[in-house]
Amino acid sequence: MKNDYDHFKFTPSVWIVPLFLVLGIWTVFLAEDYFNLHWTSHGIYPRTWSGLQGVLWSPFLHDDINHILNNTLPLFILTTALIYFYRAISLKVLGYGIVFSGLITWIIGRESYHIGASGLIYVLVSFIFFKGMMTQYYRLMALSLTVVLLYGGMIWYVFPEVDPKISWEGHLGGFLSGLLFAFLFKTPDYVSEFRYDWEHPDFDPESDPFMRRFDENGNFVNIPKPEEIWVEYEEELGSMIRPTQINYIYKNNED
């Protein structure tokens, strides 16, 4: 088991990967708009062999400027959080998330083209929330609660008829994929670095000189005398200082 500093490190990949992902969807959108192309047919069309290509292409296709704007910031923020806090499995979550959410959409979707990165966004929201709560580690649980605070309202859009214009099937596929990954992908045991003796799980208050000055109600009692403080200080200081050996070499004037 390792401490926080072995797992949570800010490196260029934390922001470079999300940036390239966002640039990728914007490049496709601007190219489609500038050259007057129509790539919607490359999206997911459920239960057709030609529609399977959309499993890979649909996250990069968007209908209009509002569609891509709504997906850009959540995609960047959630991908950044994923890589920073779950670096070892981040690429698995992204790669398999695109595939699994797309396949679920292909199986259960309505007979229409399903496009957009929202399915992947639901993968990230679902995975980060459930995985953080499962680890029972305070930093990751705090991240889970932050995700709920920012994006908890998205849960309503996995249900049919909430908004007929959106692909609730893609959202549901992403949500289920993230939940599945939270169970399948293992993370290490996170351990905080102990800075004080009382943080250790085997800490015994009865053996600590300072804690012995308090009664069972937390009242400060048995105030030490000055000479007792000096003895305790000498004992603690003596355990920190190692004896030093000094060697002298004598030479006569002729040498």
MOMO-V897045 format. One record per backbone hydrogen bond with DSSP energy under -1.0 kcal/mol. CO is the residue of the C=O (numbers start at 1). NH is the residue of the N-H. E is the energy in kcal/mol with one decimal. If there is no record, write none. Layout:
((CO/NH/E) (CO/NH/E))
This chain:
((2/191/-1.6) (3/6/-1.4) (4/7/-1.5) (4/8/-2.8) (11/14/-1.8) (12/15/-1.1) (12/16/-2.5) (13/17/-1.4) (15/19/-1.8) (16/20/-2.6) (17/21/-2.1) (18/22/-2.4) (19/23/-2.8) (20/24/-2.1) (21/25/-1.7) (22/26/-2.0) (23/27/-2.5) (24/28/-2.0) (25/29/-1.9) (26/30/-2.9) (27/31/-2.3) (28/32/-2.3) (29/33/-2.1) (30/34/-2.9) (31/35/-2.2) (32/37/-2.7) (39/42/-2.1) (40/43/-2.2) (44/114/-2.3) (45/48/-1.1) (49/52/-1.1) (50/53/-1.0) (52/55/-1.7) (53/56/-1.1) (53/57/-1.7) (54/58/-2.5) (57/60/-1.8) (58/61/-1.6) (58/116/-2.7) (64/68/-1.9) (65/69/-2.2) (66/70/-2.2) (68/72/-1.6) (71/75/-1.9) (72/76/-2.1) (73/77/-2.7) (74/78/-2.5) (75/79/-1.8) (76/80/-2.1) (77/81/-2.3) (78/82/-2.3) (79/83/-2.3) (80/84/-2.2) (81/85/-2.5) (82/86/-2.4) (89/93/-2.2) (90/94/-2.2) (91/95/-2.9) (92/96/-2.4) (93/97/-1.2) (94/98/-1.8) (95/99/-1.7) (96/100/-3.2) (97/101/-2.0) (98/102/-1.6) (99/103/-2.4) (100/104/-2.4) (101/105/-2.0) (102/106/-2.3) (103/107/-1.7) (104/108/-2.5) (105/109/-2.1) (106/47/-1.1) (110/112/-2.2) (114/44/-2.1) (117/121/-1.9) (118/122/-2.3) (119/123/-1.5) (120/124/-2.1) (121/125/-2.6) (122/126/-2.4) (123/127/-2.7) (124/128/-2.5) (125/129/-2.0) (126/130/-2.4) (127/131/-2.7) (128/132/-1.6) (129/133/-1.9) (130/134/-1.9) (131/135/-1.9) (137/141/-2.7) (138/142/-2.0) (139/143/-1.8) (140/144/-2.1) (141/145/-2.2) (142/146/-1.9) (143/147/-2.3) (144/148/-2.1) (145/149/-2.2) (146/150/-2.3) (147/151/-3.2) (148/152/-1.9) (151/154/-1.7) (152/155/-1.6) (153/156/-1.2) (154/157/-1.6) (155/158/-1.4) (156/159/-1.2) (163/166/-1.7) (166/168/-1.3) (167/171/-1.7) (168/172/-2.8) (169/173/-2.5) (170/174/-2.1) (171/175/-2.5) (172/176/-2.7) (173/177/-1.9) (174/178/-2.4) (175/179/-2.0) (176/180/-2.2) (177/181/-2.5) (178/182/-1.7) (180/184/-2.1) (181/185/-2.7) (196/199/-1.3) (197/200/-1.5) (200/203/-1.6) (204/207/-1.2) (208/212/-1.5) (210/213/-1.7) (211/214/-1.6) (213/221/-3.5) (215/218/-1.8) (219/215/-2.0) (225/229/-2.0) (226/230/-1.9) (227/231/-1.8) (228/232/-2.5) (229/233/-2.3) (230/234/-2.4) (231/235/-2.3) (232/236/-2.2) (233/237/-2.7) (234/238/-2.5) (235/239/-1.2) (237/241/-1.1))
